[in-house]
Amino acid sequence: MDPDVYKNFNELNGTNEDAAEIKFDEFSPILKKLNLLDAPITIQDHFLKLCYYLQKHYIDITGWEKLGYEIRSLVSTKN
């Protein structure tokens, strides 16, 4: 994302997150474990971003379920 667009996005939603490059190869084992390799790209993208940010706080996604338009994630803390 263009740095100016990212800055404006942060201002709009009140956050101060830096842009991050997420490498698919690092997270593909997680997608495989969650049976998401054949899922639509939008769902894979959602989980890649979620995994990236949760791992910063020592949290793992252990499962998920889709209910209508909502996705619920099961998580656990790393010990």
Buried (B, 14 or more C-beta within 10 A) or exposed (E): EEEEEEEEEBEEEEEEEEEEEEEEEEBBEBBEEBEBEEBEEEBBEBBBEBBBEBBEEEBBBEEBEEEEEEEEBEEEEEE
